Amino acid sequence: MIVAAAALPGEGGRWLLQKRPAGGDMAGLWEFPGGKVEADEGPVDALIRELHEELGIGIAARDVAPLTFASGLAGPRDLLLLLYHVATWSGDVTALHADEIGWFDTASIARLAMPPIDYLLLDSLRERSRG
Ligand SMILES: Nc1nc2c([nH]c(=O)n2[C@H]2C[C@H](O)[C@@H](COP(=O)(O)OP(=O)(O)OP(=O)(O)O)O2)c(=O)[nH]1
């Protein structure tokens, strides 16, 4: 399974994370917004679609750049998680899908309960926060 996810930058080196809804897969864990890449779409198209569905924002492909990736097992499934940096977007970020959203610096992200694979993304995110 390939998942496209977004690193959305906020003020002061913070990044947007959302809390996965109660009752579903990995409920209550904090994640980068995004979702599965469907068979008939590319990863950036999937990201654009998911961010519209989950956060109500519009992003353009030219504002999206690869940041890092991680791979491993997510429960029984083999997962490839592609994390993209999203430089800018239109509209206000709204939690349409998540139980909660928040802006966190990388030290705070490291202390959140996340899917295991997400911790592998943090080194690149720290570097990006400094840059
Ligand atoms: N969006 C996202 N998913 C992640 C992250 N880390 C991680 O292990 N995952 C896993 C959780 C899920 O098994 C999978 C994403 O699938 P999902 O169920 O959220 O995706 P979706 O929005 O396409 O879901 P659906 O249409 O099937 O409801 O990737 C992350 O940081 N962001």
The ligand as an SDF file (V2000), in Angstrom:
LIG
                    3D

 32 34  0  0  0  0  0  0  0  0999 V2000
   -2.5060    9.5890    6.2900 N   0  0  0  0  0  0  0  0  0  0  0  0
   -1.5910    8.9150    6.9710 C   0  0  0  0  0  0  0  0  0  0  0  0
   -1.6650    7.5600    7.0690 N   0  0  0  0  0  0  0  0  0  0  0  0
   -0.7050    6.9530    7.7800 C   0  0  0  0  0  0  0  0  0  0  0  0
    0.3440    7.6670    8.4080 C   0  0  0  0  0  0  0  0  0  0  0  0
    1.1420    6.7800    9.0450 N   0  0  0  0  0  0  0  0  0  0  0  0
    0.6440    5.5380    8.8290 C   0  0  0  0  0  0  0  0  0  0  0  0
    1.0890    4.4700    9.2300 O   0  0  0  0  0  0  0  0  0  0  0  0
   -0.4990    5.6520    8.0640 N   0  0  0  0  0  0  0  0  0  0  0  0
   -1.2910    4.5020    7.6490 C   0  0  0  0  0  0  0  0  0  0  0  0
   -2.6220    4.4330    8.3520 C   0  0  0  0  0  0  0  0  0  0  0  0
   -3.4790    3.6970    7.3480 C   0  0  0  0  0  0  0  0  0  0  0  0
   -3.2520    2.2930    7.4640 O   0  0  0  0  0  0  0  0  0  0  0  0
   -2.9000    4.1670    6.0230 C   0  0  0  0  0  0  0  0  0  0  0  0
   -3.6580    5.3320    5.4550 C   0  0  0  0  0  0  0  0  0  0  0  0
   -4.8630    4.9010    5.1380 O   0  0  0  0  0  0  0  0  0  0  0  0
   -6.2000    5.6770    5.4930 P   0  0  0  0  0  0  0  0  0  0  0  0
   -7.1730    4.6480    5.8370 O   0  0  0  0  0  0  0  0  0  0  0  0
   -5.9630    6.7920    6.4440 O   0  0  0  0  0  0  0  0  0  0  0  0
   -6.3840    6.3120    4.0980 O   0  0  0  0  0  0  0  0  0  0  0  0
   -7.6440    6.7750    3.3200 P   0  0  0  0  0  0  0  0  0  0  0  0
   -7.9130    8.1970    3.7390 O   0  0  0  0  0  0  0  0  0  0  0  0
   -7.3300    6.5110    1.8950 O   0  0  0  0  0  0  0  0  0  0  0  0
   -8.7410    5.8440    3.9230 O   0  0  0  0  0  0  0  0  0  0  0  0
  -10.1000    5.2620    3.4130 P   0  0  0  0  0  0  0  0  0  0  0  0
  -10.4940    6.0660    2.2400 O   0  0  0  0  0  0  0  0  0  0  0  0
   -9.7840    3.8180    3.1400 O   0  0  0  0  0  0  0  0  0  0  0  0
  -10.9660    5.4450    4.6320 O   0  0  0  0  0  0  0  0  0  0  0  0
   -1.5660    4.5830    6.2830 O   0  0  0  0  0  0  0  0  0  0  0  0
    0.3860    9.0790    8.3000 C   0  0  0  0  0  0  0  0  0  0  0  0
    1.2570    9.7880    8.8420 O   0  0  0  0  0  0  0  0  0  0  0  0
   -0.5990    9.6570    7.5680 N   0  0  0  0  0  0  0  0  0  0  0  0
  1  2  1  0
  2  3  2  0
  2 32  1  0
  3  4  1  0
  4  5  2  0
  4  9  1  0
  5  6  1  0
  5 30  1  0
  6  7  1  0
  7  8  2  0
  7  9  1  0
  9 10  1  0
 10 11  1  0
 10 29  1  0
 11 12  1  0
 12 13  1  0
 12 14  1  0
 14 15  1  0
 14 29  1  0
 15 16  1  0
 16 17  1  0
 17 18  2  0
 17 19  1  0
 17 20  1  0
 20 21  1  0
 21 22  2  0
 21 23  1  0
 21 24  1  0
 24 25  1  0
 25 26  2  0
 25 27  1  0
 25 28  1  0
 30 31  2  0
 30 32  1  0
M  END
$$$$
